[in-house]
């Protein structure tokens, strides 16, 4: 008992010092109910057990923090993740840290060094995942992310169940409107018309192929490796009376035969793995008719001075792959364009959508938080907390430019003119949802 009291007293002194020196705009609440400082700002970081401190001293990394958050051993109070991010100290942390009394902090940490800490979270962790490009590893990685449950995704997605970046013609538009406008913009970029044969790689629950068939008269096939998506997608197709023109297959696109004059890939490329990009584009080219249009929609990261520097993954990036997107890797837009051109595509248009995705993921995160109790009932509190952290974190990353996203329009290159419009005027017309 005496040791626990001493440990708690040392921690309080350290947190008071950190709060004052870093001029924090939030306070702390500890497991005994005490607040630091005593007269504390309303937003608080809550530390629910001393094992959190022990774990952070032994493994001071992002994964330790994520584990603690997922298990609710750390939490926030009177705020949300978005506001908490805004309350971070201004300026470089390395500069601010120089003002801290390291001897005091080390002395406060010592009593926690050998204190017990709890086990890791029970949330399913995939590891970095295989990126060998095989159908088996692709299916395993996709299943980890997309087969949480259709009911879970329905809590925060729009009514069409579109799990990719929306298109906000007005910043105040609803998520439903933004997703309708995205689907229609893609169809215009592909110049869809009756008689076209469309392939959507990584089709999700089939929103794009249904929209294309209903509004542009095409025949469309979508492929996914998620069994949950196939079940609900086929149900939606039947309910809309599109079974004669639209189908969803549980199939790796690389095993398809035949050709299409229009192909789209919307938010699927992130699962391919950089080592497999050339093979991926060559396969798309084989499935695309000469002068056919391919629309490539994918998240990227800002490029670095060299590809060697670019390939180094941050701790946050590694955690994202470990917990959410096994096998996931994103390139930079220069790498995408180089690979497209080197495998026989001609690039016609590249459009940045970063601020659209910032708004989209922000909608998703807030919608999920608003339905917290339903989500916990479906998937459990640890999975709910993992996903809220993921969606809020991605939103902040897009806001700050740490992640980017582009739509690129290409055609399969030939020795003749491409047949593409001479201007972009055809892309911009009024749409209604």
Helices and strands as residue ranges (DSSP letters): H 2-22, E 27-29, E 35-36, E 44-47, H 51-58, H 62-70, E 74-77, H 81-86, H 93-97, H 102-110, H 135-146, H 150-154, H 175-189, E 197-201, H 207-216, E 219-224, H 227-239, E 246-250, G 253-255, E 260-266, G 269-271, G 274-276, H 277-287, E 288-300, H 307-310, H 315-323, H 333-342, E 345-352, H 354-370, H 372-379, H 381-400, E 404-412, G 425-427
